[in-house]
Amino acid sequence: MTCFRYPIPILAVVVLASCFGTEVKDEYFYQVAGPYKALEKGKGPRIQVATFGAAAGYDTARIAYRTTRHQIQYYGYRQWVAEPSRMLTEMTVRHLRASGLFSEVTSSDRLRDPDAVIEASIDAIEQVDHSKSWDARLAMTFLIRSGSGEKALLRHAFDSRRPCERRHPDQVAKGISTILEDEIKRLAPRIAAALR
């Protein structure tokens, strides 16, 4: 009885063909963009942003796209630079810092006695396909609590879509960036007012 079913030279050819016969696919990474300049001021509320949660299906770096109401698919070689929960937490911090309404905004839990803690869930972050166009979709729910966490100060929820200029994942990232920027511009003054 022999140990090998196929002769060694045939196995070697099969292994080499499988190693060198496949084409390497390029990977593409996309990010949500936002401001870099902080306008934090000496006086004003101090805000801690807790790491956001993500709904099932959106807790992966793979970019989701929807062709029907009940089906989500994912790109194989196109993804976010990080999981949406981390990426949108960091971008929210940057937008709040750029608002100029707060003395300190951080995602670090080392901030002692913050005036408010912001929690959020990412309910959807996706590309929505239509027959001839795409939309960028971002849906989130923000909950702002007092620094002690005992009192809910306000809730801000949205589910927004923005048409893409062309059908490309880069345009989806651009659309989601714009949606988040618009929503934080609405939310930041409400937080500041609630903390006066």
C-alpha positions in Angstrom: 0.0 0.0 0.0 1.4 3.4 -0.9 1.2 6.6 1.2 0.5 8.8 -1.8 -2.5 8.4 -4.1 -0.9 10.7 -6.7 2.8 10.8 -7.7 4.8 13.6 -6.2 5.5 15.4 -9.5 1.8 15.8 -10.2 1.1 17.2 -6.8 4.0 19.7 -7.2 2.5 21.0 -10.5 -1.0 21.4 -8.9 0.5 23.3 -5.9 2.6 25.6 -8.1 -0.3 26.3 -10.4 -2.5 27.3 -7.5 0.1 29.6 -6.1 1.1 31.4 -9.2 -2.1 31.0 -11.3 -4.3 33.4 -9.3 -4.3 37.1 -9.9 -3.7 39.3 -6.8 -6.6 41.7 -6.3 -6.0 45.3 -5.2 -7.6 46.4 -1.9 -9.1 49.8 -1.5 -9.7 51.6 1.8 -12.1 54.5 2.4 -12.6 56.9 5.3 -15.0 59.4 6.5 -13.4 62.9 6.3 -13.8 65.9 8.5 -12.0 68.9 10.1 -8.5 68.8 11.4 -8.4 72.2 13.2 -9.7 72.2 16.8 -11.4 75.4 18.0 -11.7 74.3 21.6 -11.8 77.2 24.0 -10.6 77.8 27.6 -14.1 78.0 29.0 -17.0 75.8 28.1 -18.3 72.3 28.8 -16.0 69.3 28.8 -17.2 66.4 26.7 -16.4 62.7 26.7 -17.4 60.7 23.7 -17.9 57.0 24.4 -17.0 54.5 21.7 -20.1 54.1 19.6 -21.9 50.8 19.1 -23.0 49.4 15.7 -26.1 47.5 14.7 -25.7 43.9 13.4 -24.3 44.0 9.9 -22.5 47.3 10.3 -19.9 46.1 12.9 -17.4 45.2 10.2 -14.9 47.3 8.2 -16.3 45.8 5.0 -18.4 48.4 3.1 -22.1 47.3 3.1 -24.3 47.9 0.1 -28.0 47.3 -0.2 -29.9 46.3 -3.3 -33.2 45.4 -1.6 -34.8 46.3 1.7 -34.0 42.9 3.1 -30.6 42.1 1.7 -27.1 43.6 2.6 -24.0 42.6 0.7 -20.4 43.5 1.2 -17.5 44.4 -1.1 -14.7 41.9 -1.2 -11.8 44.3 -1.7 -13.2 47.7 -0.7 -13.5 48.5 3.0 -13.4 51.3 5.6 -10.0 52.1 7.1 -11.5 50.9 10.5 -14.7 49.5 11.8 -17.5 52.2 11.6 -17.9 52.4 15.4 -14.3 53.5 15.8 -14.2 55.7 12.6 -17.4 57.6 13.4 -16.4 58.0 17.1 -13.1 59.7 16.1 -14.8 61.8 13.5 -17.5 63.0 15.9 -14.8 64.1 18.3 -13.1 66.1 15.6 -16.4 67.8 14.6 -17.2 68.7 18.2 -13.7 70.1 18.7 -14.0 72.1 15.5 -17.4 73.6 16.6 -15.6 75.9 19.1 -18.4 75.4 21.7 -16.4 73.2 24.1 -13.3 73.5 26.2 -12.3 69.9 25.8 -13.6 67.0 23.7 -12.1 63.5 24.0 -12.9 59.9 23.5 -10.6 58.9 26.3 -12.2 57.6 29.5 -9.4 59.4 31.4 -11.2 62.7 31.3 -12.1 63.3 34.9 -15.6 64.7 35.7 -16.8 65.5 32.2 -19.8 67.8 32.0 -21.5 65.4 29.5 -20.9 61.9 28.0 -22.0 61.2 24.5 -23.1 57.7 23.5 -24.3 56.7 20.1 -25.4 53.7 18.0 -24.7 53.4 14.3 -28.0 52.1 13.0 -26.9 52.0 9.3 -23.9 53.0 7.3 -24.2 51.8 3.7 -24.4 52.3 0.0 -28.0 52.1 -1.3 -28.2 50.9 -4.9 -30.8 52.0 -7.4 -31.1 51.0 -11.0 -29.1 54.1 -12.3 -27.8 55.8 -9.1 -26.5 55.2 -5.6 -27.2 56.9 -2.3 -24.9 57.2 0.8 -27.0 56.4 3.9 -26.1 57.0 7.5 -28.5 56.5 10.4 -27.5 57.1 14.0 -28.9 57.6 17.5 -27.1 59.9 19.9 -27.8 60.0 23.6 -26.2 62.8 25.7 -26.0 62.2 29.4 -24.8 64.3 32.3 -21.2 63.7 33.3 -22.4 61.6 36.2 -24.4 59.5 33.8 -27.5 59.7 35.9 -29.5 62.1 33.8 -30.3 61.9 30.1 -29.9 65.5 28.7 -31.0 64.9 25.1 -31.5 62.5 22.3 -30.7 63.1 18.6 -31.6 60.5 15.9 -31.4 60.7 12.2 -31.6 58.5 9.1 -30.3 60.5 6.1 -29.5 59.7 2.5 -27.4 61.7 0.1 -27.3 61.0 -3.7 -23.8 60.1 -5.0 -22.4 62.2 -7.8 -21.3 58.9 -9.5 -21.5 55.2 -8.7 -18.2 54.7 -6.8 -17.5 53.8 -3.2 -15.4 57.0 -2.8 -18.6 59.0 -3.4 -20.4 56.9 -0.7 -17.6 57.9 1.8 -18.0 61.5 0.7 -21.8 61.4 1.2 -21.5 59.9 4.6 -18.9 62.5 5.6 -21.3 65.3 4.6 -24.2 63.7 6.5 -22.2 63.3 9.7 -20.9 66.9 9.4 -24.4 68.3 8.9 -25.8 66.4 11.9 -23.0 67.3 14.3 -23.4 71.0 13.3 -27.1 70.6 14.4 -26.2 68.6 17.5 -23.3 70.6 19.0 -25.3 73.8 19.8 -28.0 71.7 21.4 -25.5 70.0 23.7 -23.9 73.4 24.6 -27.4 74.8 25.4 -28.4 71.8 27.5 -25.2 72.2 29.6 -25.7 76.0 30.3 
